Amino acid sequence: MDSFIRAKRIWRRGCNFFGQSYGIYERSNFNTNIMDREQLLKELMLDEGVIHEIYRDHLGYPTFGVGHLITEKDKEWGLKMGTPISEERVRECLEQDVDIVCSELDKNMKWWRDLSDARQRVMANMCFNLGYPRLSKFKNYLAAVQEEDWEKAADEMMDSKWARQVGDRAVRLQTMMLNG
């Protein structure tokens, strides 16, 4: 077996899925565009903000860190609003949340890994903010991205309620989509 195929079998393609099996990638599906995960984390912290205590989000749900929704699985479940959260725990949850985003995109939009680093980060950032179900409703945007029609994709991003709600974030992501 040549080293190229062996490398494909073990390559994690930019996301950090601990202990998860990926199977064998076909040569045509192997992407050399590795997403800069650290840059994505920085962008998400800028866009979402970082809060080192438990607070209620705009829907009233207990949240902390970089928009991490507290669930029954979290050790913070049931703690009072205002409880401090360490930098390490915020980072751990952000990493896990990005893993979930990448997993959703890998599962539902396998082609997203063929995009440039910047465009992968745009997709992950939007999915982090919107959630996969809402992102999947951006049909014209997603079709344009798949067709590599960057101008149309950028226009479709901005022609949305999401863009009006997130403001400068949408403008920055639009520029990244255009410039790749």
N, C-alpha and C positions, 0 to 999 in steps of 0.2 A: 504494500500500500504506500503510495507516495505521501510525502510530508504535507502536501496541500490538503489532501482528503483527511489525514489524521488531525490536522489543525482545525479543520471545519467541524469535526466531531466534538471537540472539546471547547471550542470558542463560545463564549457567553454572549456575544453580540451586544455588548454595552450595558446590559442589565445584570443585576446581581441577584440571581436566584439560587439561594443556598440549597444544595442537596436535590435539585430538580433535574430530571433527565430531559435532554433536548432531542434525542434521536439523531439520525443522520441527515445532514443537509445535502441537497443536490448541489452540484457544482454551479448550476445556473441561479440558485437561490442564495449563494454565499456572497455576502456583501463585505466589501473592504471599508465601508464608511462607518467607522465606529463612533457612536455618539459620545461626546465629551460630557460624561455624567456629572463631574464636579461643576462644570459650567452650568448645566441644567439646575443643579441644586442651588447655586448662587442666584440664578435668575428667578427660581421659585421663591427663595427667601426674600428677594427684592419685591417681587410681584405680590406675594401673599402676605408678607410681613412675618415676623417671628415674635411670638408672645410666650414668655417663660412662666406662665401660670395658667391654670384652668379658667376659662371664660365661656360665656355663651355666645355662639355665633349669631349671625343675623336671623337665623330661624329658631334660635333659642336652645340649640343643642350644645352640650358640654364639649369643649374643644380646647386644644393647646397647640403650641409650637407653630408649625407652618400649616395651619388649617387642618390639623389632625383631629378628626371626629372621634371622640372617646366611645368605644363599644364595650360590651361586657367582657371581651377578651383582654382588654387593657387593664393593667394594674391600677390605673387611675380611676377606674369605674367606681362611682359612688363617692368620690372625694369632693369636698366643698369647692365652690367657686373661689378663686384666688389662691388655691394651693400652688406653691412654687413647683416648677418642673425644671430639672437640670438641663444644661446644654447637651449633655450626652444623650439623655432620653429624647430630647427634641430631635436630635440628629438621627437617632435610631428609628424613630417613627417616620421621619421624612424619608429615610432610605427605604423603609418598608412600603410606604405609600408610593414612592417612585417605582418600586418593584411591581406593585399591583398595576400601575398605569402601563408600564412596559409590557407586562403580561397580557393585559387586555388588548393592547395594540397588536402584539405578536399573534394573539389568538384570532383576532377579527380583521386585521388589516396587515397581513403578512408583508405586503409591498412597502410598508413604511420604512423598513430597514434598508431599502434600496436608495433612500433619500440621502442627501448630504447631511453632515453632522448638524448644521444650523437648522435645516428643515426637519430633521428628526426631533430636535429640541423644541421647535415650534409645535409639532404634533403632540409631543409629550406634555408640554406646558398647557396646551389647550385641553388635553384630556384630563390633566390634573385639576384644572380649574372647573371644567364643565362636567366631568365624569364621562365615561365612554358612551352611555346611552344618549346623552345630549349631543356629544360630538358627532355621533353617527347620523344625526339628523341634518348635519351640514352637507347635504347630498351634492350640491353644486361645487362647493369648496373641495370636498374629497375627490370628486370626479376630476376636477382641474388639477389637483396635486398628482393624482395617478397618471394623468395625461402629460404631466410636466409642463403645464401651461401656468407658469408662475404668476404672470400678470393677472390672469383670471382668478387664480387661487387667492391672490392678495386682495383683489376687488371683492370676492365673495366673503372673505373674512370680515371685511369692513362693512359689508351690507348685512349687518345682523344686530339684533338686540344685544348680544354678547359684547360686540365691539363698543357700542354706546355705553354699556355698563362698566367695562374695564378701562376705557379711555386710553391712556398712554401705553399701557401694556399691549393693547391691540395694535397700536401704531408701531411699536418696537417689533412685535412678532411679524407684522406685515412686511416691514423692511427686511427682516431676516428671511422671510419666504421669498421675497423678490431677489435678494442678493445671494441667497444660498450659502 
